[in-house]
Amino acid sequence: MSFITQIFSVAWLSIRTIRERLGSSAVAVVGIAGVVIVFVAVLSIAEGFSRTMQSAGASDRAIVMRGGADDEMTSGLGGDSIEIMKQAPGLKRDGERALFSPELYVMVDLPKRSTMTPANVPLRGITPITPGVRYDAHIMPGGRMLTFGTNEIVAGRAAAGQFAGLAVGSQVKTGQATWTVVGIFESDGSVSETELWGDAHTIQGAFRRGNSYQSALARLESPDAYKSFKDWLTTNPQLNVSVVPETEYYQAHSRTLTTLIRTVGFGIAILMGFGAVFGAILTMYTAVSTRTREIATLRALGFNTTSVVVSVLVESLALGALGGVAGGLLAYAAFNGYQTSTMNFQTFSQVAFAFAVTPRLLAEGLTYALLMALVGGLLPALKAARLPIASALRQL
């Protein structure tokens, strides 16, 4: 019998006899599945948050902020500067109007639906030109766009789902004014759906902001027009601004929290993985003990030690694969699409998002399960290979 045939035969025999050790095998499978569930669930938070933030950007849009500012909260632009910026080359135009949206960005306190605790929710001041710039936002059936110059607001779909008092017809009291919700908008699941939108000039008065804005969103003629647009603004002596592509802006703002969540997720998975590995080791030691006579018989018949080692590792990997698949499927069923919100530490505002259990995360979970199984089966496999044939056969 060839070397490969020996390995295949013994490995197949090992897998076929798993049902005879169903109790101990189930312990290993459940332990590994539990680790995979936690691993995938935690990382799906980072994946969902990152997807929500990055889907907000469009390649033909750029954000203009005060020079040196990293985000809208620390930025400020005067109304006179806005008029100068509208003359920049590369801006897409609707007739005589430049598709350039100066925007206010303030925080309002709203209670979360789940806990009724207050949370910071962004209220964005927009102008009549904004719908042409934020072309990916659409009012959902049952509501309408706000009337500019009034105390009407529209709420993002995610905000309406996560925070209380944002149904169409509801009133929100904040900033020395009462605002009426007249519509719910969606924006392809992006971070914009966590915001409230109102008339910029009305919000300026309610929050005593004068003729000022936090940022401006520019819709360009094409992504290739970004360089000429940026160069004109940043070299203009009348202005002190920074310009960044919208996609890069949201990628940068998702990086801190995503990295934190991933670090915590891997840390938890590693700690839990130690327990799963010990469970796998005990399970495989039990399997080796119950198969002592079988292994000795195979060795006496001429099967080499490598085939015995491989058979134990294959059994361990089979249990790991079963636990990995089960854990991944359970994590997908329980967490994929689950809506929640969290604090974006760079803007100190709430961001509503959905957990995202992606194929890549499932593959990572399965890989981790196989790694735990491999480590857990290694020592028992070596023990099986070193079994003294004579003493083992005496147990027959």
C-alpha positions, 0 to 999 in steps of 0.5 A: 500500500502506497504512502498516500493510500495509507494516509487516506485510508486511516484518515477516512476510518478516523472520520467514520468513527466520530459518531462513536465519540459523539459526546466528546466530539460535540463538546469540541464543536460547540466550543469552537462554534461559540468562539466563531460566533463571538469573533464574527459578531464583533467584527461584523460591527466594524464591517457594518460601521465602515460600510456605512461611513464609506458608502456616504462618499461619491467620487464626483464630490469634494468637501471644503472645510476651514484650513487645518480642520479635520472634520466638520465639527472643528471647521467654520466658513463665512458666508462671504467665502462661500460666494467666492468658492462658487467661482471655482473651476471644475464645479458642475453647474445647473444652468447659472447655479453652481452645485455647491452646497454650504452646510451647517452641522450642529448637534441635537439631543434625542432619546434612543428608542431602545434605552430612551437615553439622550444621544447626539444626533447631527442636524445638518443645515442645507439649502435649496441647491443641496438635493442637486449635490446630494443626488443619492438622497431620496424622500421615502413615500409618505413624506415630502421634502422640507419647505425652505425658510420654515421650521421643517426638517426631514430625518434619515431613515436610520435616525428615524429607526434608532431615535424616538420622536422622528415619525412624519408629523412629529415635533422636535424641540431644540435650539430655541425652536420647534421643528416639524418632521415632514419626511424621511429620506434614504441615501443608500444606507450611508451615514447621511441616514443618521442625520436630520436636515433642515433649512440652513438659514433657519438653523443659523438663527435658531442656534445663533450662528450668524452667516456662517457654515461648517463646511461646503459640499461640491459636486464636480463636473467629473472626478478628474476635475478635483485637482483643478478645483482644489488647486484654485481654492487652496491657492486663492489668497482670499481663502483659507480652506482645505479640500478633500474628496468625500470618499477619503473624508469618510474613510478617514472618519471610519478608521479609528473606530473600526481599528478599535473594534477589530482590535477588541474583536481579535483580542476577545477571540484569542482569549476565547480561543485558548478555551476552545483549544483546550477543549479540542485537546481533551476531545482528541486525547479522549479519541486517541484513548478510545482508539488505542487498540485500533491504532496499535492494530494499524501500526502492527499491520504496517501502517506508518506513524505519519498516517496515524498522525494525519488521521488524528489531525483530520478528525480534529480539523473535521470537528473544527470545520463543523464548529466553524460552519455552525458558528458562522451560520448562527452569527449570520442568522443572529447578527447580519442586518441588525440595526444599532447605533454607536458614537463616532469619537471623531465627531462625537455624534451617533451613527446608526448602522447595521451589522454586516456579516460578510463572506470575508468574515465567514471565511476568517471565522472558518479559518480561525476554527480550523487553526484552533482545531489544528493546534488542539489536535497536534499533541494528541496526534503525536501521542497516538504516533508514539503509542508502544505497539506491544503494550497497546495490543495487550489491551485486546 
